[in-house]
Amino acid sequence: MKISFSPQLGAAPVAVSVTGDVLTVEGATYDFGPLVEGDILPRGAVECPWLVSDVIRDGGHICLTLILPHGPGAPQETLFPAAIIVTGDGPVALPPFARIEEPDA
């Protein structure tokens, strides 16, 4: 699954996981298994508040864009996130919600 992101200021991080062609966001599951190569599922056909794009199968991958909430002062990697390709099942490692503060030495 190829996941792109649309960063937005938010109150809390989002939990995302993948199992095959099934995406789980904040506990809600979305099964994209029925999509065949070249299929396009319009954004409006999926009742997911985190989804901000159509869902397509391209090159064997389910491709979509999710909102990526972040806190104030989020790092560059969160404000300008690269798309990720998820190759295994389980929780998806997302860019950090906020800047990690270094403890004073």
WOVENSUL-V994041 format. One record per helix or strand of 2 or more residues. SS is the DSSP state (a for helix, b for strand). FROM is the first residue (numbers start at 1). TO is the last residue. If there is no record, write none. Layout:
SS;FROM;TO
SS;FROM;TO
This chain:
b;2;9
b;16;19
b;22;25
b;28;31
b;40;41
a;43;45
b;55;58
b;61;70
a;76;79
b;84;85
b;90;91
